[in-house]
């Protein structure tokens, strides 16, 4: 018995559904091309997240653009959200809180002098804070000093205690990394570490004005709190299965990647290091933290 050629059978099926054979093969080609496109995008996402493991989808979409352009691929943000959701690659945010500040001490506390200041240049205001990192059998404490304009982490220190020495080490690193000579304000909470004689003396020796939060309101040090969240959340540092020294090395690697690779929407999608070296005024896309604080206070 003579068998029909497969192409003949395909013709019959296409006619049955009111489609041409060309339309059928064109649909197959588009589907195959779409799968190739998705694979390229996912591979590029994996490469980016080797250095920025928890970069949010909006910033990821921005970083992907030049990489995908070399493949002649253009995608929208909603498409990327859907693709990452389908492959379970969206980042889940976690919120945890542990107290690292003790403001009930006898040492001098300073007023908040940045409430009405508009940040318009690098090294105008540095913000500082301490956060915790849980390890297998102990806690680690990370002190950060961040430039309020560029979002660059200027100095950091990782220790097994919350002693003032860690904050002093972070401040000394920030001073070593300083490149501008304009007036500078240091802003922090009223923790004993920042009010200690050693820390205050180092600030005064370098002619740095001192500003501190008042009434324990978190909005008064919102940027520093935000930096803690970025470093811990986007670089998977809430919990470390490594020892203390290895965790410290991972922190150093993460901060380097943050400063040199992670774009900030608030800084016209430049990295902190690029922003820190900018001589021209940026297109401001961020909310002024002092204004935001005042708005929240009046809205209550």
Secondary structure as the mmCIF struct_conf table of DSSP 4:
data_model
#
loop_
_struct_conf.conf_type_id
_struct_conf.id
_struct_conf.beg_label_comp_id
_struct_conf.beg_label_asym_id
_struct_conf.beg_label_seq_id
_struct_conf.end_label_comp_id
_struct_conf.end_label_asym_id
_struct_conf.end_label_seq_id
HELX_LH_PP_P HELX_LH_PP_P1 UNK A 2 UNK A 5
HELX_RH_AL_P HELX_RH_AL_P1 UNK A 6 UNK A 16
TURN_TY1_P TURN_TY1_P1 UNK A 17 UNK A 18
HELX_RH_AL_P HELX_RH_AL_P2 UNK A 21 UNK A 51
BEND BEND1 UNK A 52 UNK A 52
TURN_TY1_P TURN_TY1_P2 UNK A 53 UNK A 54
HELX_RH_AL_P HELX_RH_AL_P3 UNK A 57 UNK A 69
TURN_TY1_P TURN_TY1_P3 UNK A 70 UNK A 72
HELX_RH_AL_P HELX_RH_AL_P4 UNK A 77 UNK A 86
TURN_TY1_P TURN_TY1_P4 UNK A 87 UNK A 88
BEND BEND2 UNK A 90 UNK A 90
HELX_LH_PP_P HELX_LH_PP_P2 UNK A 91 UNK A 93
BEND BEND3 UNK A 105 UNK A 107
TURN_TY1_P TURN_TY1_P5 UNK A 115 UNK A 116
HELX_LH_PP_P HELX_LH_PP_P3 UNK A 117 UNK A 119
BEND BEND4 UNK A 121 UNK A 121
TURN_TY1_P TURN_TY1_P6 UNK A 122 UNK A 123
BEND BEND5 UNK A 124 UNK A 124
STRN STRN1 UNK A 125 UNK A 134
BEND BEND6 UNK A 136 UNK A 138
STRN STRN2 UNK A 139 UNK A 147
TURN_TY1_P TURN_TY1_P7 UNK A 148 UNK A 150
STRN STRN3 UNK A 153 UNK A 159
BEND BEND7 UNK A 160 UNK A 161
HELX_RH_AL_P HELX_RH_AL_P5 UNK A 164 UNK A 177
BEND BEND8 UNK A 182 UNK A 182
STRN STRN4 UNK A 185 UNK A 188
HELX_RH_AL_P HELX_RH_AL_P6 UNK A 192 UNK A 195
BEND BEND9 UNK A 196 UNK A 196
HELX_RH_AL_P HELX_RH_AL_P7 UNK A 197 UNK A 205
TURN_TY1_P TURN_TY1_P8 UNK A 206 UNK A 207
STRN STRN5 UNK A 209 UNK A 212
BEND BEND10 UNK A 214 UNK A 214
TURN_TY1_P TURN_TY1_P9 UNK A 215 UNK A 216
HELX_RH_3T_P HELX_RH_3T_P1 UNK A 218 UNK A 221
HELX_RH_AL_P HELX_RH_AL_P8 UNK A 222 UNK A 234
TURN_TY1_P TURN_TY1_P10 UNK A 235 UNK A 236
BEND BEND11 UNK A 238 UNK A 238
STRN STRN6 UNK A 239 UNK A 239
BEND BEND12 UNK A 242 UNK A 242
HELX_RH_AL_P HELX_RH_AL_P9 UNK A 244 UNK A 261
STRN STRN7 UNK A 263 UNK A 264
HELX_RH_3T_P HELX_RH_3T_P2 UNK A 265 UNK A 267
TURN_TY1_P TURN_TY1_P11 UNK A 268 UNK A 269
STRN STRN8 UNK A 270 UNK A 271
HELX_RH_AL_P HELX_RH_AL_P10 UNK A 272 UNK A 276
TURN_TY1_P TURN_TY1_P12 UNK A 277 UNK A 277
BEND BEND13 UNK A 280 UNK A 280
HELX_LH_PP_P HELX_LH_PP_P4 UNK A 281 UNK A 282
BEND BEND14 UNK A 286 UNK A 286
HELX_LH_PP_P HELX_LH_PP_P5 UNK A 287 UNK A 288
HELX_RH_AL_P HELX_RH_AL_P11 UNK A 289 UNK A 299
#
